[in-house]
Amino acid sequence: MTKELQARKLVELTVELSVLPASYRADLRRMLREKMDQRDPELLAEQCMDYLTLAVKYMSFDLEATRRENEYLRTMLENQSGS
């Protein structure tokens, strides 16, 4: 990966960070600081992308679970109102 591509990927990653919840952003910022000290931008970009992918999967799972729970609770409320 060229330096230019690495820089572009890091900029893209920074933009993606803005949509994550604060707890995920804090973890990524900590990871970025640690890796920047090691001066290995390729490894840094790879690890950050892996973490970002995992974070998005967890958020998708949480969102789907919340939707199912909301539907279940609405059904319970409707059944109580109908009784």
C-alpha positions as CSV (number, residue, x, y, z in Angstrom):
1,M,0.0,0.0,0.0
2,T,1.5,3.4,-1.0
3,K,1.8,6.2,1.4
4,E,-0.8,8.2,-0.5
5,L,-3.3,5.4,-0.3
6,Q,-2.6,4.9,3.4
7,A,-3.2,8.6,4.0
8,R,-6.4,8.5,2.0
9,K,-7.6,5.5,4.0
10,L,-6.9,7.2,7.3
11,V,-8.9,10.2,6.2
12,E,-11.8,8.0,5.2
13,L,-11.5,6.2,8.5
14,T,-11.6,9.5,10.4
15,V,-14.8,10.5,8.5
16,E,-16.3,7.1,9.4
17,L,-15.5,7.6,13.0
18,S,-17.9,10.5,13.3
19,V,-21.0,8.2,12.9
20,L,-19.9,5.8,15.7
21,P,-21.1,6.0,19.3
22,A,-18.8,7.9,21.6
23,S,-17.5,4.7,23.3
24,Y,-16.4,3.2,20.0
25,R,-14.8,6.5,19.0
26,A,-12.8,6.7,22.2
27,D,-11.5,3.2,21.7
28,L,-10.5,3.9,18.2
29,R,-8.8,7.2,19.1
30,R,-6.8,5.4,21.8
31,M,-5.8,2.7,19.4
32,L,-4.8,5.4,16.8
33,R,-2.6,7.2,19.4
34,E,-0.9,3.9,20.4
35,K,-0.2,2.8,16.8
36,M,0.9,6.3,15.7
37,D,3.6,6.0,18.4
38,Q,4.8,2.8,16.8
39,R,5.0,4.5,13.3
40,D,3.4,1.6,11.4
41,P,0.7,3.2,9.3
42,E,-0.2,0.1,7.3
43,L,-0.8,-2.0,10.4
44,L,-2.6,1.0,12.0
45,A,-5.0,1.3,9.0
46,E,-5.6,-2.5,8.9
47,Q,-6.3,-2.8,12.6
48,C,-8.6,0.3,12.6
49,M,-10.5,-1.1,9.7
50,D,-10.9,-4.4,11.4
51,Y,-12.1,-2.7,14.6
52,L,-14.5,-0.5,12.6
53,T,-15.9,-3.5,10.8
54,L,-16.5,-5.3,14.1
55,A,-18.1,-2.2,15.6
56,V,-20.5,-1.9,12.7
57,K,-21.4,-5.6,13.0
58,Y,-22.1,-5.2,16.7
59,M,-24.2,-2.1,16.2
60,S,-26.2,-3.9,13.4
61,F,-26.8,-6.8,15.8
62,D,-27.9,-4.4,18.6
63,L,-30.2,-2.6,16.3
64,E,-31.9,-5.7,15.0
65,A,-32.3,-7.1,18.6
66,T,-33.8,-3.7,19.7
67,R,-36.3,-3.8,16.8
68,R,-37.3,-7.4,17.7
69,E,-37.7,-6.4,21.3
70,N,-39.8,-3.3,20.4
71,E,-42.1,-5.4,18.2
72,Y,-42.5,-8.0,21.0
73,L,-43.3,-5.3,23.6
74,R,-45.8,-3.6,21.2
75,T,-47.6,-6.9,20.7
76,M,-47.7,-7.4,24.5
77,L,-49.2,-3.9,24.9
78,E,-51.8,-4.4,22.2
79,N,-52.8,-7.7,23.7
80,Q,-53.2,-6.0,27.1
81,S,-55.3,-3.2,25.6
82,G,-57.5,-5.6,23.7
83,S,-58.2,-7.8,26.8
